[in-house]
């Protein structure tokens, strides 16, 4: 169903776009692998742990470096070296985080029962995500209006 049709509304239109392909839940702390596929940070950490367990069970398996942890993207099968700091060190997907916060706000507005304080808290969260997405060159993407 589309927007305005039974079972569909603006806040659910893009629901699948915010679903982690590993846990099939809404992203929690979305992180992008170097291949640009996005998963929850914990899902990536679980993949890293599984990869280490597999490598320990099969020490003759080829790897980028015997001392480094690796993770294989479950969507494209590319193998990536895990940066120091583990799954948390992969780049946070600020676009997905920001869009999820905006969809949450839209869902709250569609319900129509929110207080101005609740809406202000959600808007503050969106702004915090947007400010945290500033790149190393100091350039921040323009907000979507």
C-alpha positions in Angstrom: 0.0 0.0 0.0 1.1 3.5 -0.8 0.9 6.7 1.2 -2.7 7.4 2.1 -3.8 3.8 1.3 -4.9 1.4 3.9 -1.9 0.1 5.8 0.5 2.6 4.4 1.6 6.1 5.5 4.6 8.3 5.1 6.4 7.0 8.2 6.2 3.4 7.0 6.9 4.0 3.3 10.7 3.6 3.8 10.6 1.2 6.7 12.6 -1.6 4.8 15.3 1.0 4.0 16.1 1.2 7.8 16.1 -2.5 8.5 19.4 -4.2 9.2 19.8 -7.1 6.8 21.4 -9.2 9.5 19.0 -8.9 12.5 16.0 -7.7 10.4 15.3 -5.0 13.0 15.6 -1.2 12.7 19.2 -0.2 12.6 20.8 0.5 16.0 23.9 2.6 15.7 24.3 2.0 11.9 27.8 1.5 10.7 29.1 1.2 7.1 31.7 -1.3 6.0 34.2 -0.1 3.4 32.0 -1.7 0.7 29.3 0.8 1.9 26.8 -1.8 3.1 25.3 -0.8 6.4 24.6 -2.9 9.5 24.0 -2.4 13.2 27.2 -2.0 15.1 26.4 -5.0 17.2 25.7 -7.1 14.2 29.1 -6.2 12.7 30.7 -7.1 16.1 28.9 -10.5 16.0 30.2 -11.0 12.4 33.7 -10.2 13.5 33.4 -12.7 16.5 32.1 -15.4 14.2 34.9 -14.7 11.7 37.5 -15.1 14.5 35.9 -18.3 15.7 36.0 -19.7 12.2 39.6 -18.6 11.7 40.6 -20.3 15.0 38.9 -23.5 13.9 40.6 -23.4 10.5 44.0 -21.8 11.0 45.1 -22.6 7.4 42.4 -20.3 6.0 43.9 -17.4 4.0 43.5 -14.0 5.6 44.7 -10.4 4.9 46.9 -10.6 8.0 47.3 -13.3 10.6 47.2 -10.7 13.4 44.2 -8.7 12.1 40.5 -9.4 12.5 38.5 -9.6 9.4 34.8 -9.4 8.5 33.1 -10.6 5.4 30.2 -8.5 4.2 27.1 -10.7 4.1 25.7 -8.8 1.2 28.6 -8.6 -1.3 31.1 -11.1 0.3 34.0 -8.6 0.3 36.5 -9.2 3.0 37.4 -6.2 5.2 40.1 -5.7 7.8 38.5 -4.6 11.1 40.1 -1.4 12.2 41.6 -1.0 15.7 38.7 -0.4 18.0 36.6 -3.1 16.5 33.1 -2.7 15.0 32.7 0.7 16.7 35.6 2.0 14.6 33.7 1.5 11.3 32.3 4.7 10.0 28.9 5.6 11.5 26.2 6.0 8.8 25.0 9.5 9.7 22.7 9.7 6.7 20.8 6.6 7.9 20.8 7.8 11.5 19.4 11.2 10.5 16.8 9.8 8.2 15.6 7.4 10.9 15.2 10.3 13.3 13.2 12.3 10.8 11.0 9.3 10.1 10.5 8.9 13.8 9.4 12.6 14.0 7.1 12.1 11.1 5.5 9.1 12.8 5.0 11.1 16.0 3.4 13.9 14.0 1.1 11.5 12.2 -0.1 10.1 15.6 -1.0 13.7 16.5 -0.8 13.1 20.3 2.7 14.5 20.8 3.5 17.4 23.1 5.8 20.2 21.9 8.4 18.8 24.3 8.5 15.4 22.7 8.8 16.9 19.2 11.5 19.3 20.5 13.5 16.3 21.9 13.3 14.4 18.6 14.3 17.6 16.6 17.3 18.0 19.0 18.3 14.4 18.4 18.1 15.0 14.6 20.3 18.1 15.0 22.8 16.2 17.2 23.1 13.5 14.5 23.5 16.2 11.8 26.2 18.0 13.8 28.1 14.7 14.4 28.2 14.0 10.7 30.6 16.8 10.1 33.5 15.5 8.0 37.2 15.9 8.7 37.3 18.8 6.3 34.8 20.7 8.4 32.0 20.5 5.7 28.6 19.4 6.7 25.9 18.3 4.3 23.0 20.8 3.9 19.9 19.8 5.9 16.9 18.3 4.0 13.9 20.6 4.2 
